[in-house]
């Protein structure tokens, strides 16, 4: 199989996850890495056994050896880096949100279209095998007409006042935090599964920690660093810890979602339930190899992931029943579709910049609703 060379911008938690997933494909070489600080770039490239390290993204994208650039930086760098990478002839895989504003996002969609390069967004939740199974069953009419969609995405990694990350800062992460960060995954997933569009939202936000203690030195995402109180400074927080959103869908369905990044004990729990006129289903991302089916007149059922019992969705289950597949496998499956399209030119299924733009519109509408305390149409 043809080998493809890729590069990574941003080597934090999610950047390392990209590298691990790409290497599992077997036909992708990660040849370069960039960080804002050249010394950090050298250290992280050495840690991940990547040959080239750059302290300047612009220098890296000029490298003719590179075919694809994965952008895993703080959100404020997504727009300028994706724009530059596309304009220098690179394919792009971008973390979400793919821009801070809809104006930036629309420009990226246009640039990507003119470039004729693959421009993908890392909405990896779609690629859990049983999320694909859920979509297949909804498409086949097994649930009937969709009446309601409910769920949540809850975490506790920002539970403590001493928990801190660049996502808390609007200049780095954008005006929204919980909605843009984890809500975007939930919203993308349910629209993808149900093949419907949210057309109206009513949101309620809360910032439980009005101030937080910011470390004066670097602490990695999801880490439990041991710092003394003298190592912190108190800062004001202006992004939401929590959001509840009522939803109206274009097929007449109603729904709701709760997003919470200070939910003690919930490590990374994305959950949705879809109710139709024939039956219902529910899926929990912390137990991704099970899906629940609800019935009025028969026993409820729990299906375990098993490719021999699945339909077309079995193509996203690489291991037999009883062999669990989870978060790392979703990125592998998404990236495989992206890279296969690059190699063959054939259309493969994965989220594109247009899907990224959709989530920007949703996020901005939800933020507007929370400010105005009223329903907002998209």
C-alpha positions in Angstrom: 0.0 0.0 0.0 1.1 3.5 -0.7 2.9 5.2 2.2 1.7 8.7 3.2 3.7 11.2 5.2 2.0 13.3 7.9 2.9 16.0 10.4 1.5 17.0 13.7 0.9 20.5 15.1 0.5 20.4 18.8 1.7 17.4 20.8 -0.5 17.5 23.9 -3.0 14.8 25.0 -5.0 14.7 21.7 -2.0 15.2 19.5 -0.4 12.1 21.0 -3.7 10.2 20.5 -3.6 11.2 16.8 0.0 9.8 16.5 -0.9 6.5 18.1 -4.0 6.0 15.9 -2.1 6.9 12.7 0.7 4.4 13.5 -1.8 1.7 13.9 -2.9 2.1 10.3 0.5 0.8 9.1 0.8 2.9 6.0 1.3 6.4 7.6 4.6 7.9 8.5 4.6 10.8 11.0 7.7 12.7 9.8 7.4 16.0 11.6 6.1 17.8 14.7 5.7 21.5 15.5 5.2 23.4 18.8 5.4 27.1 19.5 8.5 26.5 21.6 11.4 24.9 19.6 12.9 23.2 22.7 9.5 21.6 23.6 9.1 20.5 20.0 12.5 18.8 20.1 11.6 17.1 23.4 8.2 15.8 22.3 9.5 14.7 18.9 12.1 12.7 20.7 9.6 11.2 23.0 7.4 10.1 20.1 10.2 9.1 17.8 9.4 11.7 15.2 12.4 12.7 13.1 11.8 16.4 12.5 10.9 19.1 15.1 9.9 22.6 14.3 9.3 25.7 16.5 7.6 27.4 13.6 4.4 25.9 12.0 5.0 27.9 8.8 8.4 26.3 8.3 6.9 22.9 8.8 4.1 23.2 6.2 6.7 24.2 3.6 8.3 20.8 3.9 7.6 19.0 0.6 7.9 15.6 2.3 4.6 16.2 4.2 1.3 15.2 2.6 -1.1 15.7 5.5 -1.1 18.0 8.5 -2.9 17.2 11.8 -3.7 20.3 13.8 -4.1 19.6 17.5 -3.4 23.0 19.0 -5.4 25.3 21.2 -8.5 26.5 19.3 -7.3 30.0 18.5 -4.6 28.5 16.2 -7.0 26.3 14.2 -8.2 28.8 11.7 -4.8 30.4 10.7 -3.0 27.0 10.7 -5.6 25.2 8.7 -5.8 28.1 6.2 -2.0 28.1 5.8 -1.8 24.3 5.4 -4.4 24.2 2.7 -2.9 27.1 0.9 0.5 25.3 0.8 -1.1 22.2 -0.7 -1.5 20.0 2.3 -4.5 17.8 3.3 -5.7 18.8 6.8 -7.2 16.9 9.7 -8.3 19.4 12.3 -9.5 19.2 15.9 -12.8 20.8 16.8 -14.0 23.5 17.0 -12.3 24.2 13.6 -12.5 28.0 14.2 -13.5 30.5 16.8 -16.2 32.3 14.8 -18.6 31.5 11.9 -16.8 34.1 9.8 -13.5 32.3 10.1 -15.3 29.0 9.6 -17.0 30.0 6.4 -13.6 31.2 5.0 -12.1 27.8 5.8 -14.9 26.0 4.1 -14.4 28.1 1.0 -10.6 27.7 1.0 -10.9 23.9 1.4 -13.4 23.7 -1.5 -11.1 25.6 -3.8 -8.0 23.6 -2.7 -9.5 20.3 -3.7 -7.7 18.8 -0.7 -9.2 16.6 1.9 -10.2 18.7 4.9 -11.5 16.6 7.8 -12.7 17.3 11.4 -11.9 14.9 14.2 -15.5 14.1 15.3 -14.4 10.7 16.3 -17.5 9.7 18.3 -19.2 8.7 15.0 -16.7 5.9 14.7 -17.6 3.7 17.7 -18.9 0.5 16.1 -22.2 0.7 18.1 -22.7 4.3 17.2 -22.5 3.2 13.5 -24.9 0.4 14.4 -27.3 2.9 15.9 -27.2 5.0 12.8 -27.8 1.9 10.6 -30.9 0.9 12.7 -32.4 4.4 12.6 -31.9 4.5 8.8 -33.6 1.2 8.4 -36.6 2.4 10.3 -36.2 0.1 13.2 -37.1 2.8 15.7 -39.9 4.3 13.5 -40.4 8.0 13.4 -38.0 9.8 15.8 -39.9 11.6 18.5 -37.3 12.6 21.1 -33.6 12.7 21.5 -32.1 13.2 25.0 -28.7 12.9 26.6 -25.7 14.4 28.2 -21.9 14.7 28.1 -20.4 14.9 31.5 -16.8 15.0 32.9 -15.1 15.8 36.1 -11.6 16.9 34.9 -12.4 20.5 35.8 -14.2 19.6 39.0 -11.7 21.3 41.4 -11.0 25.0 41.7 -7.3 24.1 41.1 -8.1 22.3 37.8 -6.9 24.5 35.0 -6.4 24.3 31.2 -6.2 26.7 28.3 -9.8 25.8 27.4 -10.9 28.0 30.3 -9.5 31.1 28.6 -11.7 32.7 25.8 -8.7 34.0 24.0 -7.4 30.5 23.5 -10.6 28.3 23.6 -13.3 30.7 22.4 -16.4 32.3 23.9 -17.9 28.9 24.7 -16.2 26.0 26.6 -18.5 23.1 27.6 -20.7 23.5 24.5 -17.8 24.0 22.0 -15.6 21.3 23.6 -17.8 18.4 24.5 -21.2 19.6 23.4 -20.0 19.7 19.8 -19.3 16.0 19.9 -22.8 15.2 21.3 -24.6 17.5 18.8 -22.7 16.1 15.8 -23.3 12.5 16.9 -27.1 12.8 17.3 -27.6 14.7 14.1 -25.4 12.1 12.3 -27.3 9.1 13.8 -30.8 10.5 13.2 -30.1 12.2 9.9 -32.0 15.3 11.3 -31.0 18.9 11.9 -31.5 20.9 15.1 -33.3 24.1 14.0 -34.0 25.8 17.3 -32.3 26.0 20.7 -33.0 27.3 24.3 -30.0 27.3 26.5 -29.1 27.8 30.2 -25.4 28.3 31.2 -23.7 28.3 34.6 -20.1 28.9 35.7 -19.8 27.3 39.1 -16.2 28.3 39.6 -16.3 32.1 39.2 -12.6 32.1 39.8 -10.0 29.3 39.5 -6.4 28.9 40.6 -4.2 29.0 37.6 -0.8 27.1 37.8 2.2 29.3 37.2 3.9 26.4 35.4 2.7 23.9 32.8 0.3 21.1 33.8 -0.8 18.5 31.2 -4.4 17.9 30.3 -6.1 15.2 32.5 -3.0 15.1 34.8 -3.0 15.3 38.6 0.0 17.6 39.1 1.3 18.1 42.7 1.6 21.9 43.2 1.9 24.1 46.3 -0.5 27.0 46.8 2.4 29.4 45.9 2.4 27.9 42.5 -1.1 29.3 41.7 -2.6 32.6 40.9 -6.4 33.3 41.2 -8.1 34.3 37.8 -11.6 35.1 36.8 -13.5 32.5 34.7 -15.8 33.6 31.9 -16.6 30.3 30.1 -19.4 27.9 31.1 -18.8 24.9 33.3 -22.4 23.7 32.6 -25.1 24.0 30.0 -28.6 22.6 29.6 -30.1 23.0 26.1 -33.6 22.3 24.8 -33.7 21.3 21.2 -36.2 21.3 18.3 -35.4 19.2 15.3 -36.4 19.7 11.7 -38.5 16.5 11.6 -40.6 17.7 14.6 -38.7 15.8 17.2 -37.9 17.4 20.6 -34.8 16.9 22.7 -32.5 18.1 25.4 -28.8 17.8 26.4 -26.9 18.5 29.6 -23.2 19.3 29.4 -21.1 19.4 32.6 -17.4 19.5 33.1 -17.6 19.5 36.9 -19.6 16.3 37.3 -17.8 14.3 40.0 -17.2 10.7 39.0 -18.1 11.2 35.4 -14.8 10.7 33.6 -15.9 11.1 30.0 -19.5 10.1 29.8 -21.2 10.9 26.5 -24.7 9.5 26.6 -27.7 9.7 24.2 -31.1 8.0 24.0 -33.3 8.1 20.9 -37.0 7.5 21.1 -39.2 6.6 18.1 -42.7 5.4 17.3 -41.5 1.7 17.2 -38.9 1.6 19.9 -35.8 3.3 21.4 -32.1 2.9 21.9 -29.5 4.3 24.3 -25.7 4.3 24.3 -23.1 5.3 26.9 -19.6 6.2 25.9 -18.1 4.9 29.1 -19.6 1.4 28.2 -19.1 1.7 24.4 -19.4 -2.0 23.6 -23.1 -2.1 24.7 -26.2 -0.6 23.2 -29.6 -0.8 24.8 -32.9 -1.3 22.9 -36.2 -0.4 24.5 -39.6 -1.9 23.6 -43.2 -1.4 24.9 -44.5 -4.9 24.1 -41.3 -7.0 24.3 -38.4 -7.5 26.6 -35.8 -4.8 26.5 -32.4 -5.9 25.1 -28.7 -5.1 25.5 -26.6 -5.9 22.4 -22.8 -6.4 22.8 -20.5 -5.3 20.0 -20.0 -8.3 17.8 -19.3 -7.9 14.0 -21.1 -11.2 13.3 -24.3 -9.7 14.6 -24.0 -6.3 13.0 -24.9 -5.1 9.5 -22.8 -2.7 7.5 -21.5 -1.1 10.7 -19.4 -4.2 11.2 -16.7 -2.7 9.0 -15.9 -0.4 11.9 -15.4 -3.3 14.3 -11.9 -4.8 13.7 -12.0 -7.3 16.6 -14.3 -10.2 17.4 -17.2 -10.1 19.9 -15.9 -9.9 23.5 -12.8 -7.9 22.4 -13.6 -4.4 23.4 -13.0 -1.4 21.1 -13.0 2.1 22.4 -11.7 5.7 22.1 -8.4 5.0 20.4 -10.1 2.8 17.8 -12.5 5.6 16.8 -9.6 7.8 15.6 -8.0 4.9 13.8 -11.2 4.3 11.9 -11.8 8.0 11.1 -8.2 8.5 9.9 -8.4 5.3 7.8 -11.3 6.7 5.8 -9.6 10.1 5.4 -6.3 8.6 4.2 -8.1 6.0 1.9 -9.8 8.9 0.2 -6.5 10.7 -0.2 -4.9 7.6 -1.8 -7.8 6.4 -4.0 -9.7 9.6 -4.7 -12.9 7.7 -3.8 -15.4 9.4 -1.5 -15.2 7.9 2.0 -17.4 8.7 5.0 -15.9 11.2 7.6 -16.7 14.6 9.0 -15.6 17.5 6.8 -15.1 21.2 7.3 -18.8 21.6 6.5 -19.6 19.5 9.6 -17.2 21.7 11.5 -19.1 24.8 10.2 -22.4 23.2 11.3 -21.1 22.9 14.9 -19.9 26.5 14.9 -23.4 27.7 13.9 -24.9 25.5 16.6 -22.5 26.7 19.3 -23.0 30.4 18.4 -26.8 29.9 18.5 -26.6 28.2 21.9 -24.4 30.9 23.3 -26.8 33.6 22.0 -29.8 31.8 23.5 -28.1 31.6 26.9 -27.4 35.3 26.8 -30.9 36.3 25.7 -32.7 33.7 27.7 -34.9 32.8 24.8 -35.4 30.4 21.9 -33.0 31.0 19.0 -33.5 29.7 15.5 -30.4 28.6 13.6 
